[in-house]
Amino acid sequence: MAIIGGILVVFIAIIGIFVSAVTSGLGSKDEPVSVRNNSVLLLDLSNGLQEYDVPAPFNFGNNKRSVTLFDVLLAIRRAKEDTKIKGIYYRAGGEGIGYAKLSEVRDALIDFKTSGKFIYAYMEGGTKAHYFLASVADSIFMPQEALVTINAFGASAPFLKGAFDKLGVEWHVEQFEEYKSAAETMSRSNWTGPAKEELRAIVEQRERTFVDAIAASRKLDPAAVRAALDRGIFTTDTALANKFIDGVAMESGVRDRIRLRIDPKDSSESGTLRLLSINKYVSSVDAKAAEAATDRNHTVAIVYASGAIRPGKNDNAFDNEGIYAKNLIKELRAARDNDDISAIILRIDSPGGSAMASDEIWDAIVDIRKTKPVYASMSDVAASGGYYMAMACDTIIAHPSTITGSIGVISAIPNLSGTMSKIGVTTDTITLGRSAHFLNVTMPMSETDKKVFHEFGSGVYRRFVQKVADSRKKSFEETRLLARGRVWTGEAARANGLVDINGGLLETIKVVKKRLGIAEDVKVRIRMYPEKTNSIDALLRMLGLNDNDDTEENHTNTSTVQNFLAAVTDKGTPVEQVWKTLPGPMKEQVKHAATLTDLGLHEHTLVMLPSLLTND
C-alpha cells in the first residue's frame, strides 16, 4: 500500500506541474506589438542562431524563443522595405554559429544596406565570427577596455586513443575509403594525411572568404587583413589602429549616436531609442498583416532535419535534438498529405549518423517525390548521412560554405578484452560453430571476423556510391573518385556535380517559386515542420498512452519523470554545470565524439562526418 501511495503521490505531482505549465503558458502569452515610427531592428545573436526552434508543448511560464535563421533573414528582408525601421543595431555576442548561417545573415545585411539605411555594430568582445557580421556595419564601436579575438584560421580535434589504451579498449575500424576519417579520433593519436588534406581545403576556403569579406567591407588590402590575423588578440586601440573598428564608446554612447542619426534635433539626454528584437518584429501586428497578404494558393513546407541521424523514434517532448528516422519521415509525409502544400524543402543540418536510418529516410523521400517535389537545402553541414538524405531529393541547393560530401562508410567496434584483462575478468565459452562469438566485444577479434566485418561495411559503401551515381547521373567509378569519404565545401561540391545550385535558404525558396511558376515578387506562405505538439498529446505520449503507430518501433529510453523534472527545474548535475563553462568549440568536438561513440556501440556501420569545424 505504501508503494502504491508513493506512486500515486508522484503521479499527482506530475499532473499538478503539467497543469501549472499549461495554465502559465496560457496566461503569459505575449501580445503582438505594433511597430512604431523611427524604430531600429536589434540583431542580438548572443543565445546562438538556431536552424529551427521546435515549439515546446510546455513552457512553464517561459515564452522566450530562440532566434532562428529564417526569422533573422525574414526580419532583415522586411526591415529593408519597412519605412518604420530606420536601421539595424548589431550587438555582438554568443557562440556556436555555423559558417554557412553566418554567411547567409551577412549577405542579408549587405542587401539591407542597398536601401540606404544604416547598420551600427557594438562589440564588447567576441571572436572573428562576430566580427565577420560586424564588418558589414557603417560604424563599429568597442569600449576602451574590450578585447576581441580575430585569430588566424585553423582546425583541431581531440584524439582519444591514448585514453582508450589506458582503459584497455581497442577499436577495430574499417573506413571506406581513405578520407573517411571519423573514427580516427577513437583509433589514432592524430589525423592521417588524407584527413588533413580535406580539412585544410575547408579551412583555406574559409580564410579566403573571411579575408575577402573584411577587405571589401572595411576597404583594406587583403594582405593587410591576413597579416593582422597573426596578431590574434586585439585591444580596442589595436583594432582601431588596424582600421577594424571606427570608434571607442560604451554601449550607451552608441545608442545615443543612433538616436541622433535618426533625429539630429533630439539633443535631450532623456531621448529614447526604439529597439525592436527579431522575435518581436517577426511576430508583430505589422508582420502578421504582411503574412496575410501572401499568396494563399501556394504554400511551401520547410521540414527541418538537424543533428545526428538515429534509427527509431523519439517521444521525449523535452528533447528535440537529433534526427530520428521515424519522426522525420512522419513530418515529411504530413507535408506530402497536406493539400495546401505545393512543394517541400528538406532543410538539412546534419553530420550524418546511422547508415540504416539514413537509408530508411532516403527510401521515404523517393516515395514522397512521386507526389510532390522535394528540394534539399543544405545548411552548415549536410555530410555523409546528411548527403544520403539530400541525394534522394529532386534538386540539391548548398551554400558555398556548407560542409558536404563525406560519401563513405565507417564500420567500428570496440574490443574490451584488454579492459577485462586489466581488472582480472576472464571469459569462458561454449561454441557450437565458428560464428558463435562473432562481434563479442569481450573477446579478441579473429582474422575471419575482421574479414566478415570488412565485407559488410564494403557492401554498404558500394550501395551508397551506386545511389549517388544514379542520383547524379554519373558512372560508378566516376562517383567513387568523388566519394572515398572526402568532405567538400558546397562550392567545390557544385563544381564536382554533387549539388545543383549554390545558395542559402532564401535562394532555395526562390528556386522553388520559379519551378512552380510563381512570380519573384509574389510572397508564398511558409509552413514549418515539425509543428507544435498539443500539450495533452505530449503528456500522454510521455506516459506511453498515445502511440499512434501500429508497428512496434524503437523509442528513446530516457526516464520520463527525469526528463519532466529536469525541464521544470532547469538544473543540471554538477557535471552539467561544469559542461556549461567549457568553450563552445570544445563542447562541439566532445559532443561529436560522444555521438560517434554512442552510435558505434549500437550500430557498427555509420555514415558520419569525420570532424566538426568551428568558427572561433
N, C-alpha and C positions, 0 to 999 in steps of 0.2 A: 504493500500500500504506500509506503514511504517513497519507493521508486516511482510509482505511478503519479503520486502527488508532485514529486520533483519535476517530472516530465511535463505535467500539466502547468506548473508554475512557469517553466521556461517557455512553453508554447504561448501562454497568455502574455508573457513579457514581450515575445517577438511580435505577436499580433498588436500589442499596445504600441510598440515602437513603430510598426508599419502604419497604423492608423495616424499616429503623430506625424510621420513623414508625409503621408498623403495630404493631411489637413494643412500642415505647414506649407507644403508646396502650393496648395490652392490659395492660401491666404496671403502668400508673399510674392505673387506673380507680379513682375514689373510691367507697368503700362507703357506702351509705345510713346516715345516723346515726339514732339514736333520740332523740326529743325528751324532754328531761329536765324535771322539775317546776321551776316558777319561772323559766322561760326568757322571754327578751324577743326579739321579732322585730326584726331590724335592717333598716331600709329605707335602702339606700345606692344612689343612682342616679348616682354620680359618673362611671360609664362610659356614661351615657346610658340611654335606655329604648327598646329595640328593639321593633318590632312583632312580629318573629319572628326567632329565631336559627336559621338553617338549619344542621343538624348537619353539620360538616365531615367528609369522608371520611378525612382525615389530620389528626392533631392535633400531631404532632412533640413529644409529651410534654406538651403544654399542654392540660389538660382544663377550663380556665376557660370558662364560658359567659356570654354577655351576659345581662343581666336583661331579660326580655320583659314586655310589658304583661300578657299573660294570666297569667304566673307571679305577678306582683305582685298582680293582682286576686284570683287564686285563693288566694294566701297570706294576704292580709288577710281574706278571707271565712272561711277555715278557722280562722285565729287568733282570730277573734271568738268561735267556739264551742269552741275548744280550751282546756280547763281548765289545760293545762300552760303555756300562753302567758299571761303576766300583763299584757303591754302591748307597745307599739311604740316603738322609738327611731329617729327620723328624723335621719340625718346628712346635711346638705345639701351638694351639690357637683355638678359636671358641667355640661354644657350641651347644647343642641340638642334638647330635648324639646318636642314639639308641644303646642299648647294643648288640643286635644281629649283627648290622652292624659293630660296633667296634670290636667285637669278630672275625668276618669274615676277616676284614682287618688285625687284629693281627695274625691270623692263616696264612694269605698270607705272612706276613713279616717273620714269623718263617720259612716257607717253602723257602722263598728267601734266608735266611741265610745258607741253606744247600748247596748253590752254592759256599760258601767260601767268598762271597762278604760282605762288611761292611755295617753297619747301624749306623749312628750318630744321636743323638737327642739333640735338644736345647729347653729349656723351660724358658721363661721369667716370667711365672706364669702359672695358669691353675688349673685344678681340677683332681680328680682321674681318670676321663675318659681320659684325655690327658696322664696322667702317665701310664695308662693301655697300651696304644700304645707305649709310650716311653720306657717302661721297656724291650721291646724286643731288643733295641739297644745295640751295643757293648759298647758304651760310651754315657753317658747322662751328659749334662752340663747345668748349670744355672749361670746367672750373680750374682754378690755379693749381691745386694740388692733385689733380687727377693723373692716372696712368692708363694707357691703352696699349694692348699687345697687338702689334701688327708685325708678326714674325714671318720668316721665310716658310715656304711650304715644305711639308714632309709627311711621312707616314710611320706609324709604329704599331705593334701589336704584341700582346703578351703570349709567350710560348710556355706551355705547361708541362713539357716532357720531364724536366728536372723534378717537378713536384710529383708527377706520377711515378717516376723512378724511385723516389723515396718511399712511396706508398706500395711499391711492388706491382703497380698496374702497367701493363704493356698494351698499347693499342695496335691492332693489326689493321692497316689501312690499304684499301685498293682505290686508286684515283684514276679517273678516265677523263682527260688524259693529263699531260704534264702540267697544264696550267690550273687544273682543278685542285687547288691547294688548301681548301677549307680545313681539312683535318690535320694539316701540318702543325697547327697550334697545339695539337694533342700529341703528335708523334715525333716532332722535331724540336730543336732548340733555336732554329732560325728559318727564314724563308729560303726556298730553293731559288735558283737563277730565274726560271720562268715566272715564278710568283713575283719576284722583284721587278722583272721586266714589265709585267702587265700593270702593276701598281704604280710604277714610275711613270708610265704613259699617262695614267689618270692624273697623278699629281702635277705633271708638267702641263697638262691641258688646263687644270685649274689655275695654275700660276699665270699662264698666258692670259686667261680670261680676266683674272683679278688685275694684273698689271695693266692690261689694255683698258679696262674699265676705269681704273683710278686715273690713269694718264689722260684719258679723254675727258672725264668729268672735272678734274682739277687743273686741266691744261698744263700737264707736266710731261717731261721727257720720260718715256717708258724705262730707259736705262736708269734714270734717277730714282724712279719708283722701285725698281728691282734692287738697286743698291741700298735704298732706305730700309728694305725688308730685313737686311742683315743686322740692323740695329736691334730689332725685336721689340723692345720696350720703349715707348715714347712718353715722356712727360708732356705736360701742356706746352711748355716752352719749346721743346724739340719738335713737337708736332706742328707748332706754329712756324718755326724756323724752316721746316721742310715743306711748308705750304699745304700741309694735310688738313689744317683747320683754318678758320677765318678770324677767330677772336677768343678772348678769355672772358667768361661770365658765369655766374651762378645761374641756376635754372630760373629763378625769379627774374633775373635780368633779361634772359632770353625771352621769357613770356612778355615782358614789357616791350621788348623790341617788336615782337609780333603784333602786339596790341596797337602800337604806334604805326606799324606798317599798314594795318587795316584802317586806322583813323588817326592821321597825324595831328589832328586837332585835340585829341584826347590826352591832355597833359596832366590829368588828375592822378594822384597816387592810388586812389581807390578804384581805378578802372578795372573792369572785369574782362578776362579773355574767355570767350565761349568755346571751350574744348568739348568735342564730341567723340566718344570712343567708337571703335569699329563696330562692336556689338550693338551699341545703341543706335548707330547710324543705319545699319542694315536692317534693324527691326523697327525703325521709326515710322511714324504715320506717313511721311513722305515716301519712304521706301515701299511700304505696303501699297500705296496708291500707284507707284510705278510698276509694281509686280502685277497689280490688277489689270494694267494696260498691256500685258504681254499677250502673245498670240495664243488664244485658247484652243486652236485647232492642232497645235503641235506641242507636245511635251517630250522632253529628253530626260531619260533616267541616268543618274550617276550612281553606280554601285561601287562602294569603296571596299578595297581589299588591301589591308595594311597589316604588316607583321609577318612573322614566320608562319609557314603553311603546315598545318597539322591535320591528321585524319579525324574523323568523327565529328562530334558537335559539342558546342559549349552552351550550357544552360545557366551559367553563372551571370546573374543580372548585374553584378558589380565589377565584372572583369571582361572588358571588350577587347583586350589586347590579343592580337594574333588572328590568323585566318584559319577557321575550321571549315573543312570541306563541306560538310552538310549545311552549315549556316550560310556560307556564301552561295551555294547552289540554290538554297531556298530563296535568297534575296534576288538572285538573277531570274529565277522562274517567276517570282512575284512581279518583276518588271516586265517580263515577257507576257504575262497573263493580263496585265493592265491595258485595256483597250485604248486608253488616252495616250499611252506612250508610243512614240514613233520609232525611237532608236535608243540603244543602251550604250553608255560609256562605262567601261570597266576601268576604274582608276586604281592603278597598281602601285603600291609602295612596299615591296617585299624582297628580301634576300633569298627567298625560296624556303625549302624545308623538306617535308615528306614527299618522296617520289610517288608513292601510291596515291596520296591525297591530291597532288598536282595533276596526275593523270585522270583522276576522278573529276576534277574541275574542268580539265580540258575537254573531256567527253561531254559534259553537260553544256559547255559553251557551244561546241559544234552542233549539238542538237537544237539549242536556242536560236542559233543563226538561221535555222530553217524557217523560223517565224519572223524574226526581226534582226536588223543589222546590229552587230556588236563591235564597238571600237575600243581598242586598248589605248589608254592614256597613261604613260609611264611618268611617275613622279621622281623622287630622288634615286630609288633603287627598284629595278624590275629585272632581277637576275636569276639565273638558274631556274628554280621552280616558278619564280615571277615571270620569266620569259616563257616558260612552258605554258602558263595561262594565256599570255599575250598572243602567242602564235596561233591560238585557236580562233582569234578574232578576225573580222573582215579586214581591218586596217590597224596598223600599229603606229602610234604617234609618240615619240620620245623627245624630251627636252635635250638639247645638245649636251647638257651636263649630267644627264641621267647615267647611272651605272647599270649596265645591262649585259646581255650575253651570258657568260659563265655556263655555256651549254656543255654540261658534263655531269658525271655521277661520282659520288663517293660511297664506298662501302667501308664501314668502320665498325669494329667491335673491340671492346676492352677485354683483356685477359687478366683475371685476378689470381692466377696460380701463384704468382710471386708474392702477393699480399697474404694468401693463405699460408705460404711457407714462412713468412716473416712472423706470423702470430702463432705458428705451431699447429695449424689445422691441416689435416690430411684428408685425402679423398679416396674412397674405395668404390669399386664399380661392379656391376653385373652387366655383361654385354652379350646381346643375342644377335648382333650384326655390326658391320663396320660403321654404320651411321648412327649408332646408338647415342654417342656423345658429341655429335656434331653441334658446334656453337655452344658447348658447355663452357662458360666463362671461367670455371674453377679449374679447368684442365688445359694444358698447353695445346695449341692447335697443331694438328698433323699436317704434313705436306699435302695429303689428299684433301683435307678440309680446306686448306688455303686455295687449292685449285678449284674446288667447287664454289667457294666463296667468290673467287675471281670471275668465274664463268657467269655467275648470277648477276653481278654488277655490270659485266660486259654486255649482257643481253639487254639490260635496262638502258644502257648508254646507246647501243645500236638503235633501239627503237626510238629513243629521244632524238637522235640525229636524223633518223629517217622521217620523223614527223616534222622536224624543222625543214628538211629538204622538200617535203611535199608542200608545206605551207608557203615556203619562199620560192617554190618552183626552181629548185636547183638540184644538181645531182648529189648523190650521197657523198662522194669523195670531195666535191667542191664544198659541201656543207661541213664535212668533218674538219677540213682545214681551217674553217672559221670557228669551229667548236673547240674541241680539246680542252674545254673548261675555261677558255680565255675570257676575261672581263673586258668589255668595250665601253667607251663613252657613247652616249646617244648619237653624237656627231659621227664617230667612227662606225657605229653600227649602221647608220644610214648609208655611209659611203660603201660599206660592205654588203648592203642589201638585206640586212637583218631587221630593219624597220623601214617604214614607208615615208614618214614625214617627221621633220624636226619641229617641235613646238611644245608649248605647255598646255595647261588645262583649257584656257580660253581659246587657244588655237584649235584644240580638239573640237570644242563646241562649234567654232566657225566651219570646220571641215564637215561636221555632221549636218549643219544647216545647209551647206552648199549641196551635199549629196541628197538632201531631202527636197531640194528646190526652193528653199526659203531665202528670201532676200536678206542681204547682210545687215540692213538697218532694222529688220524685224526682230524683236526680242521674243525668244521662245521661253516656255515655262521649264523650270528645272525641278525634278523630283529626286530626292536623295534616298538611298538605301544604305544601311538598314534604317528603318523608321523607328520612332519612339515606341517602346513596348508599353502596353497598358499595364498599370501598376498591379491590378488584381491578377492578370495573367502571369506577370513576372513572379509574384508571390507564390502562385500555385505551381509554377514550374520549379521554383526553388525547393518546394516541398514535395516535388515529384508527383503532383496531382494533375498536371495539364500537359501531357506529352501528346501532341497531335500526330506524331509519326506512328505508322502501323508497324514498321520494322524495328527490330532491336538495333540500336546504334551505340557507338562509343560515346560516352559522356565524360566531361571533366569530373574528377572525383574529389575536388576540394570540399571541405566541410561547409555545408550551407550555413550553419549557425556561426561558424568562424568568419565567413565572408560577410554575413549580415552585421555582426557586431563590429567588425573592422570598418565597415562603411559608416556605421553610426558614430563610432568613437574617433575615427581618423587618427588612431595612434598606432605606431608600429612597434615592433620589438626593438631591443637595444641594437641589434644588428642592422635593422632597417633605419634606425636613427643615424647610425654611422654611415650607412649607404647614402643617405641624403647629403652628406658632407663631401662625398667624392666628386672630383671634377667630371663634367659631362662626358668628355671623350673617354675617360676611363670606365665610366658606367656603361657606355655603349659597347666597348670592347668586351667587358666582363659579361654583359648580358648576351652578346653574340656567342661567346664561348660556352656559356651555360646552356643556351638554347641548343647549340650544336651537340653538346654532351647529352642533354635530356632526350633529344630526338634520336641520337645514336644508340641510347640504351633501349629504346622501344622499337626502333625501325632501323635496320642495318644498312639500308640503301637510301641515300639522300641526294637531293638536287639543291645545293645551297651555295651561296656566295662565299668565297674564301675569307674575306676580311672586310670590316666596315671602315670606311674613311670618314674622318670628322673634319670640320672646318676650323676648329680652334687651335 
